[in-house]
Amino acid sequence: MTSNIDLENLFSYHPPKGDQADRYQRLRAAAKEFAEVVVESTPKGADQSAAIRKIREATMTANAAIACET
């Protein structure tokens, strides 16, 4: 398969190195704070659930960017 995507990098375990653990922590803390504001400011329901899911998705994608250095 010919591709510019480095599948080995994308689908491998990347143990934290250097300041990565701190960067992961900062992202999680900021995402949790935002999620708390969303829960406090919006009624329970499908849109609130979707907002929390998207915050989680954004956090996971940011973590992947750190891990894969992409």
Secondary structure, DSSP 8 states (H G I E B T S, - for coil): ---SS-HHHHTS-----TTHHHHHHHHHHHHHHHHHHHHHHS-SSHHHHHHHHHHHHHHHHHHHHHHHT-
